[in-house]
């Protein structure tokens, strides 16, 4: 079925003489389109959250179309047709006045989520609206992952939200992500601060020099933690000083996948595409599922360790059709501070994914392992 997610696409569809039969219309304001709708073949047509005049609504229902009505009083659209951008989520933010974050759509949606019971809303309609929203986000994400009809080479970098700007680990993740983006990999992360921000910062600077990245790291280090008042303002300062140019796309694009479940941690504004969810469980599993090019684990805490074993489960039972690399950056951290790697090695014995485990301090070894796997995956697909 054809999906139409903007009025421009709707008008183009009609201008080309195509039928509306078996078409999904998503989140469109179709008031004033009565004549067009009443004269169209609406067999199998689906209206998701569209605004319709009363006469048109009665007519399309009578002719067998399916209508999912819009919700009122929500600060978000359950039927949105695309992913978020930093510009949308941070609309109204003034870096000179960091307190203006409270007036942004991101903050207002989080406040609404909290006021409606957080992860346990008592209202069935609120739950339904959130689930429809997350479904729409997943649909939009799948479109982004198919670049010009071809799947992107997705690599995820995981790590802790408490990793501070200015730390060697933060720089290492940014430099690794920058190199991977330059080689054509599409970087994804949990979309928040810390190691996640470093991932998208690296992708943002994929077409800039090491000196420029170093200067940006110095700016960001003035507000090391997401708890610092200037954290977001310093990120916007970097974006303004080194903006993405037309020629930087798509090399510098990346995807952040945060959640309002952890809404006290704002999404970092270096991810060019943001798939923000209400349901953290959907977000976590989906993030690992799309990373078929491999997952790199930088130092993190409970959340990162949870992701390690979710990923291991997918690989152990090959639930996504691809057994992919699990790479651990930081030998001391993953064998002594958080001794996860020895347990994972033991779990993987006799399994296919055992040969895709790597523990290293070398960014070069990580890059080579991911490039080698990409070639292997490409040769398997070509057979």
C-alpha positions, 0 to 999 in steps of 0.5 A, a space after each residue: 500500500 502507498 503511504 502519503 504523509 504530507 499534503 505536498 505528496 497528496 497533491 502530487 499523487 492526485 496530479 499524476 492521476 493515481 487513485 486513492 484506493 489502497 492508499 494510507 493517508 497519515 496525519 493530513 489536514 484534509 479539510 477543504 478537500 471534500 470535492 476531491 475525496 467524494 469523487 475518489 475511489 476509496 476502496 481500501 483507503 485508510 485515514 490515520 489521524 487526518 482532519 476531515 470535515 463532517 460531510 467528508 467523514 460520513 461519506 468516506 466511512 459510508 464508502 468503506 474507508 477505514 478512519 482512525 480519528 485524531 486525538 485532541 489535547 496531546 503535545 505530540 502527534 500519534 500519527 506522525 509521518 516522519 522522525 523527529 529532528 533536533 530542530 523540531 524537538 528543540 524549537 524555541 530553545 535559546 542557548 543564551 538562556 538554557 532555562 528555555 529548554 522547558 518550553 521546547 516540544 521535547 520538554 513539554 512532551 516529557 512533562 505531559 508523559 509525567 503528568 499522565 502517570 509516566 510508564 503506567 498511565 491510568 488512561 486507556 486512551 493515553 496508552 493507545 496514543 503512545 503505542 500509535 506514536 511509537 508504531 509511527 516512529 518505527 515506520 518512519 525509522 524503517 524508511 530512513 534506514 532504506 537509503 534510496 531503496 538500499 539498506 544502510 550499513 548500520 553500526 551501533 555504539 553503546 555506552 553510558 550516559 554518565 560518560 563525561 565530555 572531556 574524558 578520554 573515553 568520550 574522545 575515543 568514541 567520537 573519533 571511532 564514530 567519525 572514522 566509521 562514518 567516513 567509511 560509509 557506516 550509518 551510526 546509531 545510538 540510544 540518542 542521549 548524553 555521554 557515549 551516545 552523544 560522542 557517537 553522533 558528534 563523531 558522525 557530525 564531524 565526518 567531513 571535517 578535520 581532526 583539528 576541528 573535532 578537537 576544537 569542538 571537544 574543547 567547547 563541549 568540555 566546558 559543560 561535561 555532564 548533561 546535568 550541567 546548566 550549559 550542557 545543551 547550550 554548548 552543544 548548540 554552540 558547536 552546531 553553530 560553529 561547525 554546521 552541516 553543509 549541503 555536501 556533508 549529507 549523507 556522510 554525516 547523518 546518524 540516528 539517535 533512538 532515545 526515550 521519554 522514559 528517561 526524559 530527564 536526559 535530553 536527546 543530544 542535538 548531533 543526531 540528524 534523525 531522532 526516533 524518540 519513543 515512549 516505550 523503552 522496551 520497544 526502543 531497546 530491542 529495536 535499536 539492537 535489531 537494526 544494528 546488523 552491521 555490528 555493535 560496539 560497547 564502550 564503557 557503561 553501566 547497567 543499561 549498557 550491560 542489559 544491551 550486551 545480553 539482549 544483543 547476545 540473545 539475538 545472536 545466540 538464537 539468530 532471531 534477526 537473520 544476521 549474526 553480527 559482531 559484538 565488539 568491546 572497547 576497553 579491555 580493563 573495563 570489560 574484564 575487571 571493572 565490569 567483567 562481562 566479557 569473560 561470561 559472554 565468551 563462555 556463553 558463546 562457546 560453540 555458537 556462531 557468534 563466538 567468532 564475532 566477539 572482540 575485546 580491544 583498546 584499539 580503534 583501528 582493530 574495531 574499524 577493521 573488524 567492522 569493515 571485514 564483516 561488512 565485506 563478508 555480509 556483502 558477499 553472502 548477499 551477492 550469492 
